[in-house]
Amino acid sequence: MKKIIFLSVILLSVFNITAQSGKLVEDGLFKVNALLPGVSYEVGVGERTAINAEAIIGFALRGTSNVETEFGLYLGFAADF
């Protein structure tokens, strides 16, 4: 039984090592966000680095008890490395 467990651990570690040898990020990844409506595109620029650009539509409600309440839709853009 010990030999089977030992052999299984060795085989799984070999598969894990070969799986990690390639690029760790996708070349291009397009995402759609339904919770906060928007789209995002991620591009791999290196073996472990990526650039992400995102455009969203944000909701805002502004007002107090003595002022007229306003509702707005606002466009937003974000990018990160």
Secondary structure, 3 states (H helix, E strand, C coil): CHHHHHHHHHHHHHHHHHHCCCCCCCCEEEEEECCCCEEEEEEECCCCCEEEEEEEEEEEEECCCCCCCEEEEEEEEEEEC
